[in-house]
Amino acid sequence: MKYRENGQSRGSLKVFFGYAAGVGKTYSMLREAWEQKDGGRDVVVGYVEPHARPETLALLDGLEQLPVKEMSYRQMTLAEFDLDQSLFRQPELILVDELAHTNVTGSRNRKRYQDIQELLRAGIDVYTTMNVQHMESLNDIVESITGVHVSETVPDSFFEEALIKLIDVEPKELIGRLAAGKIYQPENAKRAMAHFFTEENLSLLREIAIRKTADHIGLDNRPEAMPMKKKVQGKLLVYLGPQARGGFEKCLRWTARLATALRLDWVALAIQDEEGDAVLQRQLNESFELAEKLGAETLTLNSDDPLSTLIHYAKITGISDIVIGKNQQKKWVRPIFRKELEDVLISELADVDIHIIPYLEERPKQSLQGAKRNWQLKNWLSTRDLFKSGMLLVAGTLFSELFLYWGLGDQNVIIVYLFTVLVISRVTAGYVYGALSSIVSVLLFNWFFVEPLFSLTVYKAGYPITLIIMLSVALITSNMMIRVKKQAVESIEKEHRMEVIYELNQHLLGSENLADIVSLTTGYLGRMLEKTIIFYTEKPESLNASYEVQLYQSQDVDRLTSEDERGVANWVFNNGKVAGFGSDTLMGANGYYLPIMSNGQVLGVIGILSKKESPLSHENHNFLKLITSQLSLALEGQQLADKQQRIMIENEKEKMRGNLLRAISHDLRTPLTGILGASSAMLENKGKLSAELEIQLLNDIKEDSEWLIRMVENLLSVTRIDEGTMRVKKVPEAVEEIVGAAVNRIRKRFKHQTIKVVAPSELLLVPMDGKLIEQVLINLLENGIKHSGTIEAIEVTVESKENEAVFTVSDHGLGLSEMTLEKLQNNFQGEPLIPVDNKRGLGIGLSICQTIVAAHGGNLTGENNPQGGAVLRFSLPLREDG
């Protein structure tokens, strides 16, 4: 059954599941594919492993097979599944054999199940095959049964939405088929029967496969489909502590199986109390990758008391079960004054179940040369820190000599040495220098200040105890100083990260547009990670895609903006998955790309330039997850704001259209009434009217018709401008010509009206659409003539002010009403203007003028002249980019 993902129909997955090779998975998959083809579906074979079984090969005949992709690897040519060809073909159902297969280096994805994920996201149904030993959570169990380590595994989470069909045969029958040469060649068959294909192994694997299938069927009753009261409450925690460093993988897989059975969330926790243990850190990073693949949440805490931190974390987070590992090898020395980890947890966490997973640690063999190299002093000591320690001990000894010379007593000398050890611990790195300085300070005190002098022999009673106490105090204080220094560094790092997150969040909340969000994010990430960052806000399918780059080094820009890198970012946009360097997809890229998602939709993609010598750490990945969650909220909020703005603009357009229609209803009715009346009078009184009266009526009809034509043209221009379908084409025009053309047209209609024009003496060129601006001047002059209420002269003035040309039309009549002035200030929003008289209204003319002037980047204003009359003024920028 298909469901929706990112607005598209996601394909369904069916896995033909078995417990060993040869049970008939591929055969059953092909038979069912034929049933689907006979039912009318478009079925394609994407890849099927070569088989020497005639019955299997016979089922391939008649099915469309896509060509395989040949790839070179270690001087060999290997056939691989062609993902791009399958996506281009877009069948309804595709068959892809061997789900757990690892692709050849150079393929887009590292694993074949990742190829299948792309097919599913493209809406293609997939049939595939897999054996039980390839399940990630069962890997250790299968290895313990068969003694064979299987490196090709598939995450259990991949099967959550899949349909599993168990293909089962009796182990004896399978061994018989193997002996008959139906599975492997005779030589390989004998070897397999002696090792993997034993009846005991096959029986156990068969049982595991059946149980796994039954557990998968039980997922239909998962908690989200059950009433809340029937849910199992709790959370699992697997503790990855130093005491179980050899059993991390076993603990994780065991916890994953328990979490699946109980339908619980689980977390993998590591608490670090030491620095410089590179081996443990590498093991933790690998374990965290496995944990995330198994569906766990990963967390790293820093503390000097890991046990107390573990107990406190379990209490405040409601952990119901804790899983810990325990080495099966007996220790030579058992702690006398310290309890075992499990005993402390049982005593402190009475309501938490403790699960102990035994493991046998296998120490890797190390060559003698490697062991010598690890024990070299240069790997433990620094010349610079040794010099600091030596100089401080010499200075402490000199001060002690002065104290003794001044008669201040031996006890002050001891304090001086203890203080010196504290300073050494503060200014050096690591525990070694503090411990060495503690021992050396005791020896110096004994040599220089304990009789007999210049000897390590002690005669005075009580001094041996003093030296022992002094050594103990020096060691303890140096250790405490090192821990305090380490905590201070960690606190500064955490505070810096929190400060970055807080500042970014505050700035994101205050950002006004998408460009601000992108600029803030790239800037903060670039400074925090010290890497070059690229941020895509749309699919980089073309060279004109919108993105921003925050450079860390100038030569990095080409490495993130190449065509190949854009292709990786585009893939992340389409699939909503991480890709690039450090991931399992498109590993050859220069950058690590991660999507910013909200409600299944990709809002943007961040790319981080990564290098082999400085890859992103696990802490950086967690930091990026936190940042992307904040970014998704900010981008989603910006999208909602933009959508609301568009809705408001559309509402304003609709309101303006309504106002325009209401305004022109009166303005059009008046000339139409005049035309109708004049034409009716001429028809009804044909031959009765004088020649002069007929000419007057015809002139009135002509005048009203010309006005209607101009009005319709203006309305069409204004409508196209408001809807964005017509861009104003600006060309430099001489203002004298535009004003002269408008005045001449007005004088033809109003022959007795006096019009005064004042223009600059020099040539003034203004970028404009001449016909539209001419119509603006005609409308303003016509309004001034008809609504001023006087026959005094109309003045037209043009002047250049700074970067704009100002056109002014003024009269000496009644002036503008308060309502008209308010509408001019509000750009004619709200209700339409009420016409001044029963002739053509003032509102529609000014509304048209306002729209045309605004489309030119100018502004229309109006005011009343203190000496009487109205002043209407509009400005146009002198530069085209103004």
N, C-alpha and C positions, 0 to 999 in steps of 0.2 A: 504494500500500500504506500502511495506517495503522500508526502506532506510538503508544506511550504517552507522555503528558506530564502530569506532576502527577497521576498516577492516572487520567487521562481519555484517551480515544482521540483522537489528533490527526488532523485531516483531511489529505488529500494534495493537493498542488498540481500542476497541469499547465499549462505555459506554451506557447502557440502562438506560436512565435518566427519573426520575419521580418526582412528587411533594409530594407524600406521599406513605406510605406502602399500598399495595393492588391494585395498579393501573395496575399490570401485568408485571412488569419488568422481574422477573425470568421466567415467562411463555413465554414471547416474546424471551428471550435469549435462552431458550431451543428449541423453535420452529425453530429459525434461526440456532441453532447448528445442528438440524436434517437436515436442507437444506444443510448445509456444508458437513455433513457426507454422505448424498445421492449423493453429487457431487464428492465423492471420497477422501475427506480430512480426515486426522487422527485427530479425535476429542476426547478429554478426559474431564471428569468432575473432576475438582480439588477439589472444595468445593461448595456446595449449602446448604443454610440454611434449616433446617428441616421444612417442610410445612405440614399442615393438609389438603391441597387442593388436591382432587383426580386428577383433570386434570393436575396439575403440577407434581405430583408424577408419573403419567402415562408417561409423556415425559421423565422421567429419565430411564425408562426401555429400554434396548437396547443400552444405552450409557455406555462406559467404565468409571467406577468411581474409582479414586485412593483412597486408604485407608486414612483416616484422622489420624492425630497425636494426641494422647491422652496426656494431660498435667495436672498436679496437681496444683491447685490454691485454697488456703484457704480451705483445706480439701474437695475440690470438684475436680472431673475429668471432664475436658472440652475438647471438640473436636476442633482441630485447623487444618487449611490448612497446608499440608506437602509440604513445598517449596523444600526441597532437593529431595524428591521422584519425584516431577514434573520435576525438572531439569535433573534428571537421566533418566526419561521416554522420554523427548524431543519430545512431540507431536507437530503437526502443529498448533493446536488450543486447548486452554484450557479454561474452564469455571470456574471463581472464583467469587462467590457471595459476596455481602456486601463489597464494596470497602473501605468504611470509618471505617471498623472494627479495633479496637485496640487489638493487639495480647496479649496473656497471658505473664506475666513476665517470662523471661527465654527464650523467642523466639529470633531468630536472629535479627529481625527487630521489631521496636515498632509498626508500622502501617502496615496494609495489603497492602496499595498502594505501600509501599516500596518492599514488596514481588513481586508485579506485575512488578515493575521496573526491578527487576532481571530477571524475565521471559522475558520481552521485550528485555533486553540486550542479552539474550541467543538466540534470534531469534524466540521466540515462540509468536504466535498471542494470544491475550487474549480478552475474552468477560467478562464484569463485570457489576454490577448494583449499582446505587446510587440515593439517594434522594436529592432534592435541599437544604434542611436544613444543609447538610453536606459540602456545599461549604464554604471555609474559609472566603472569602470576603463577603458572604451573611449571616454570622452567626449572626451578631447583628440585621439585619433586621428581620430574622426569629424569633429571640427571642422577638423582640418588638411586633410581630404579634401574636405569639402563647403563649408568656409568659413562654416558656420552653427553658432552656439553653442547647444547644447541644454541648457536649464536644468532640465528635468524628468528626473531620473535615479533609478535604483533600485540599492541596494547589491548587489554581487556575492554577498555572503553569503546573501542572500535565496533564491538558487537552489540552495543546497547540497543541500536535500532535495527539490527539485522535479524533475519530469519535463519535459524540453524536447522539443517536437515542432517540427522545422524545417519551415516552409511556404515553398516555393521555386518561383519561376518564372524564366524567362530574362529578362534586362534588356530585350531588344528587345520581348518580349511585353508586359512591364509598361508600357513607353513607349507601345506601341500601345493598350493599354487606357486609358492616361491621355489619349491624343489622341482616343479615341472618347468621352470624357466619362464613363467608368464609375467614375472615382475622384473627380475634382473637377469643379466647374463649369467651363465653357470658359475664362472669364477667368482663374480660378485655375490651370487646367491649363497654359495658355500660360506663365504666370509660373513655375510649378514646373519645366516642361521647360527653361526658359532658365537656371535656377539649380541646383536640387537634383537634379532628375530628368534628369541627363545620363547617357549610356550609360557613360562612364568612372566617374562617381561610383557608379552602381548596381552596376557590376561589382566595384569595390573593396569596397563595403559588403556585397555578397553573399559575397565571399571571407571577410571578417571574421566574418560570421554563421556560415558553415559551420565555420570554425576554432573559434569559440567553442562551437558545438554539439559538435564533436569533443572539445574539452577537457573539456566537461561529461561526456561519455560516459566519458572517462578517469578521472573521479572514482570510478568503481566500483572502481578499483584503488588507492584511497587508502591511505596508510601504515598505518592502524590495522588494515586487513584483510590486511596483508602480514607475513611473518616479519620479526623484528627485524633480521636481517642484510641484508635487502633495502631497508631504509629509507635515504633520503638524509639524511645528517646535515648540520646547518648552520643558520644563522640569518642573515636579511637585516637590514641597517640602512640607513635613508635619513637622511642628515644634513641637517637644516634649518638651515643656517648663514647668516650675513648675506651671504656671497658669492653665495648663490643665492636671495635673497628674492623675486625675480621668477619663479622656476621651481619653487616649492614644489609646486603642484598637478601639474605634469607629472612631477616626480620621484616623487610619491606614487603616481600612477596607473601609472607604469612599474614601480615596485617591486611594486605589487599584482599586476600581470599576471605578473611573474617569480615571485613567491611562489606564485601559483596553479599555474603551470606546474611548479615544482619541488616543490610540496607542502611549503613551508617556512613557519615562523613569521617574522614580521618586526616591527621596532620603528622608530618615528619618533622621532629624537633631536634635541633642541634644546639648545644650550649658550649661555647668556647671560653676557656679560661686561660689559655696560653697563646702566645704569638710565636710565629716562626716555625710552626710545625707544618711544613709544606706538604708532607705526605698525607697527613690527616685531612688537610684542607682539600687536597685533590680527591681523596676518597669521599669526602662530603659532597663535593660538587657532582661527582659521578652518581652518588646515591640520590641526590636531589633530582637529577635528570630522570633517573629510574622512577622515583616517587611520583613526579609529575606525570610521567608516562602511564603510571598505574592509577592515576586519578587523585593523588593526595595534594594537600596544601603543604607547602614547605615554609619553615620558619627557622631563623638563626637568632639566638640571643647571646649576649656577652655578659659574663658574670664570673667573679672570683669564687663563688660558691655554687657550682652547678646543681648540686643536689637540692639545696634550698630553693633555687630558682625553679627547678622542675616541679617541686611540690607546690610552690606558690602558683605557678602557671596552671597546673592541673586543677587547683581549687577554684581559681577565678574564671576558668573557661568551661567548667562543667564536664571535664573528661570522665568517661565511664570506664574505660579500659586503657591500661598502659602496657605496651609491649617492649620488652628489653631483651637484649642478647646476653648470653653467658657462655664463656669459653669452657669447653669440656676438659681442656688440659688442666691438670692440678698445678697450683702455684707452689713454688718451692718455699716461699715465705708467706704465711698468712697474717693479715693484720690482727693485732691483739686488741688494740684500743679503738678500732674502727669497725662498725658494722658493715655487712655486705649491703649493696645497693637495694636488693629486693627486700631485705629485712627492714631497712629504713622506710621504704615506700609502703610496706604493709602496715607498719606501726603508725605512720603519719597520715595515710590515706585509707581510712577504714572502709569508705564507701566505694573505693575504686578497685576493680579487678586487675591483678597483676599477672601478665602472661610472660613466662620465661622461655625464650627460644634458645636451645643449646646449639652450639656450632663448634666445629673443630678448625682452629685457625691454621692456615697454611702459610708459613713464612716464606717469602720468595728467596730463592738461593742467590747469594751475592758472591761475586768473585772476590778473591783475596785482594786484588788490586783496587776494586771498588771500595772494599771495606777500609783499606788503608787511606784511600782518598777521602772518605767520610770522616776519618779520625784525624786528619791533618789539622794542626792548630789554626791554620788560616781560615778554616771553616768555622771555627768557634770563637776566635779572638780577633780583635781589630787593633792594629798598631796605634791608631789615634786614640782609642779609648784606653789602651794600656798606658800610653804616655800621660794621659790625663790622670789616671789613677795613681801612677807613680809620683807625679808632681804634687798631687794633693796629699799623698801620704808623707812626702818629704816636708811639705809645708806644715802638716799637722805635727810632725816630729819636732820641727823648729819651734813652733808655738808651745809645745809641751816643755821643751827645754827652757823657754822663757818663763813659763808658769812655775817650773820647779826652781828656777833661779830666784824668782820673786817670793818663793816660799808659799805657794798657794795650795800645796798638798797633792798627793797622788790621785785623789778622787777627781780633781779637776782635769788631770792629765787623761784619765779614762774618758771623761766627758768630751774632751777635745778629739780623741780618736773616734768615739762614737759619732760625733758630729761630722768628722771627716768621711766616715763610711756613708753617712746619709747623703752628703754632697756628691760623693762618687756615684752612688746609686741614682742620683738625680741627673747628673750630666752625662752618664754613659747609657748604652743600650743593652738590655738583657740582664739576666740574673747572675751571669758569670763574674762580672767585675765586682759586684757587691759582695759576693761570697768570698772571692779571692782577697778583696780588701779587708774583710772581716778577719780572715786568718792572718794576713800579713800585719794588720794593726796590732793583734795580740802578740805576735812574735816581736814586733818593734817595741811594744811596751815592755815586754819581758827583757829584751836585749839592752835597752837604754835606761830603764827606770826601775828595774827590780834587781836587788842585790842577790848574788854578785853581778855587777854591771858587765856588759858585753859578753854575756853568757846566757844560754837558755836554761841553765840550772837554777832552781828555786830553793832557797834555804829557809826563808821566813815562813812560819806556819800560817796557813790560811790563804796564801797567795795562789796556790793551785786552784782553789775554789773560785777566787776572784777572777782568774784568767778564764776559767770555764764559763762563769756567768757573763764575763765581758764578751766572750766569743758568741755565746747564745744570744745576748742582747744585740750584738752587732749584726748577726745573721737575720734575726727577726726584724730589726728596724730596716735593714737594707731590703729585705723581701717586701715589707710593707711599703717602703718608698717606691719600689718598682711597681707594685700593684696600684698605688695611688697615681703614679705617673701614667700608667697604662689606662686607668679609668678616666683620667683627665683627657687623654687623647681621644678615647672612644666617645666621651661626652661631647667633646668639641665636634667630632665628625657627625654624631647624631644630631647635635644642635644645628650644625650647618645644613644638614639635609632637611630637617624640620623647618628651618628658617627659609630655605629655598622653596619648599612646598607651600608654606604659609604665604610667602610673598607672591609666589606665582598665583596661588588661589585668589588672593586679594586683588591682584592686577587683572586676573581673568574676569572677576566679578565686575570690575570697573571698565572693562574693555567695551568699546562702542561698535566695533565692526570686526569682520573676519581678519582683516590685515593686522589689527592690533593683537589678536589672539595668536596668530602665526608668528609674528615678530617676538612677542613675549616668550613663547614656548621655545623657539630656536635659540634665543639668547640665553635663557636659563639653562637649557640642556647643554648647550655648548660650553658654558662656564663650569657646569657641574661635572660633566663627563670628560671635559678637555678633549673633545673630538668634533669633527665637522658634522653638522646636522643639516638635513634637507627635509622640508615639510611640503608635502603635496596636499592641496585642498580639492583637487579634482583629478580624474583619471589622466595620467600622462600619456595619452594615446598619440598626441601630436607634439610638435616642437613648441607650440604656443600654450601648452598646459601651464596652469598657474602653480608656482612653487616659490619657496624662499630658501636660501642657503645661508647658514651661519658658519663662516669659515673659522677653522682653528689654525690651519696653515694654508697659505695662498695656493700651493700646488695641489690642494685636495679637491678643488672645484671640478676639474675635469674627470676625476675618478668617480664622482657621484652624479654627474649630469650627462654621462654618455648614453648612447642609444640602448646599450645592453642594460644599464642600470635603470633606465626608464621602463624597460620591459619587465624587470623584476618588480618595480613599484606598481606597475599596471596589473601584474599577476596578483599582488597582495590586495589591490583594490577589488579585483574580480572575485577572489576566493575568500577574503577575510581571514587569512592565515599569515603567520610570520614566514619570512623567507630571507634568503641571503646568507652571508657569511656567519657561521655559528649556528645555523639551523639545519634541518634535514631537507630543505627544498632550495634549489638553485644555489648550492653551496659555493659556487665559483664567483659569486658577486663580490664587489668591494665593500658594500654596505650591508648592514643588518636592518631589515625593514619590518615594521610592525604596524598593524592597522589600528585605527581609533574607531571603535564600534559603539553603536547605541541601538538597542532593539533590533539586532541582527543586520543593521545597515552600516556600511563603511562610510564614515564621515571624512576621513583623511588618512594619510600614510606618512609616518616618520621614518626617515632613513638615517642611520648612524654609520659613519665611516669606521670600519673595524680593520685591525691589522693583526697578523699572526702573533706579533710580539706583544700586543696589548689588547687582547680580546675583552669583551664585556664579561664582568664577573657575575656571580649569582646575585650579589647584592645590587648590582646595577640593573639586572633584569627585574628584580622586585621593585626597585625604585621606578623603573619605566612603567611597570604595571600600574603603580599608584598614580603616576603622572598622566598616563593615558585615560585612567578612569575619571580624573578631574577634567581632562581635555574633552572627553566625550560629553560631559555635562555642559561645558562651556560652548562647544560647537552646536550641541542640540539646542541650547538656549538661544544662540545666535540665529540658528535656522528658524526657530519659532518667532524670534523678533523680526527677521526678514519677511517671514510669511505674514505676520501681522501687519507689517508696514505695507506689503503688497495689497493686502486686503483693504487697508485704510485708503491707499491710493485708488483702488478700484471703486471703493465707496464714494470717494471724493469725485471721481470721474462720473459716476452715475448721478451723484447729486448735481454736478455741473451740467450734465446733459439735461436733467430735469429742469434746472433753472434756465438753461438756454431755451428749451422748448417753451417754457412758460413766458419767457421774455419775448421770443419771436412771435408767439401767438398773437400778441397785440400789434407788434410792428408789421407783421405781414398782413394782418387783417385790414389795416388802414389803407395801404395802397391798393389792395385787391378790391376793397369797397369802392375806392375812387375809380378804378378801371371799370368795375361793373356798372357804377352809376353813370359814368360818361358814355360808355358804349350803349347802355340801355336808352339813355336820352337821345342819342343819335339815331338809334333804330326806331324808337317810338315816334320821333318827330322828324322823320326823314322828309326833306324838302321844305320843312317849316322853319328850320333854324337858319340864321344868317351865316354868311361865310366866315365872318370874324369869330362867331361863337363856335362854329364847327372846328375852326383852326385851333381855338383855345382848348376845346375838349380833346382834340387829337394830341396837342402838346402835353396836356395833363396825362393822357394815357401813356404817351411816350416816356414822360418823366418818371411816372410810377413804375413802368416796365423796366427802365434802366436801373432804377433803385433796387427793384426786386432781383435783377440779374446780379448786381454788385453784392447784394445781401447773400444770395445763394453761393456765389463764389467765395465770399468771406467765410461763410459757415463751413463750406467744404474744406477750405484751407485750415481753419481753426480745428475742425474735427480731426483731420489727418495729423496735425501737429500734436494734439492732445493724446491721440492713440499711439503716437510714436511711429506711424507708418510713413511719414514724410519728414525728412530732415531739411532744415532750412539751408539752402545753398547760398553761402555768402560770397560775394565778390566785391572788391573795392568800388564804391560808387561815390560820385561827387554830390555832396549834399545840396548844392545849388540847383542841380538838375532835378533831383527828387522833389525838393520844395517847389521849384518852378512848375513842374508837371502837375503836382497836386493843386497849386493855386490856380493854374489855368483851367483845370477841370471844374473847380468850384466857381470860377468867374463866369463860365459858360452857363451854369445853372442859376447863379445869383448875380445877375449883371449889374445890379445897383449896389452891391455890397462892396465896401472899401476894405481892402486887405493890405496891411503893411508888412514887408518882409525885411528882416535885418540878418544878414549872413556875414561870415568872416571874410575879410578882404583877400586872404590867401586861400589857395585851393585846399579843401578839406575832404579827404577820402576816408570813408567809413565802410568796413565790411558789413554787407547787408544784402537781403533780398529786396531789390528796389521796388518791385510791384507791391509787396506786402507793406513796406514802410510808407510807400505812397498812399496806400489805402488807410493806414493809420492816420496820416495827416489829413486826408479827406474826411474821415469820420470825426476827428477832433474839430476841424473847421466847420463842418456841417452842424455838429452839436452846438458850437459856439454861436453860429448864425441863428439857428432855430430856437434855442432855449435861453439866449441872453436877454430877450425882451427889449432890445434896443437896436438902432441902426448904426450905432457908432462903429468905428473901424475895429477889425480883428487884427491882432498883431502876431506875427510868426517870427520867432527869434531862434537862431542857431549859433551856438558858441562851443568852443573846445575848452574843457576843464580837465586837467591832469590826463588821465588815460581814457576819457570818454567824451562823446559828443552829446550835448544836451539840446533837445528840441523843446521849445516852449510855445504854446498857443494860449493867448490871453484875450479876454473881452472886457467890456465895461458895463455888463448887464446886471442881472439879478444875483449871480453867483451860484454856488453849489449848495445843495441842502445838506443838513447834518447826516442824513442817511447815505447820501452819495459819497460824502467824505469818508464815512466809516467803511463803506464797501470798498473804496479805493485802498484804504489801509489794510483791509483783510483779503485783498486780492479777489474780491467778488465771491467769497465763500458764504454759504447760507442762502437765505431767500433772495430771489431776484429783485433788482431795482424796480421801483414803481415808476412808470413813465411820467414825465413832467407834464405833458399835455396829451391831447387826443391824437396828435400826429405821431410820427415815429418816435419811439422811446429813446431815452438817453442810455439806459442800462445795457442794451444789447450792443450798441456801438462801442462803449467803453470796455465791455467784456471782451469783444473781439480784439480791440487794441491791446488790452492787457495780455492776452494770450500770444499775440504776434510779437510784442516787445519782449516778453519772457522767453520766447523761443530764440530770440537773438541774444539772450544773456543780459538784457537790460531791465529797467524798472520803470513803471508808470506811477506817477503821484499827482495829487491835485490839492489845491488850496484856494481860499478866497482872498482876493486882493483887498487890502484895507481901504483903498480908494474906491472900491466897488468892482464887481465882476469876478470871473473865475479864471484861475490859472491852472492849466493842465500841462504837465511836463514829463517827458520821457527821455531816458538816456540810453545810449548804445556804446559798447566798448570799441575803442579805436583799434585794438589788436584782435585777431581772430581767436586767440587762445584766452582772451580776457573773460 
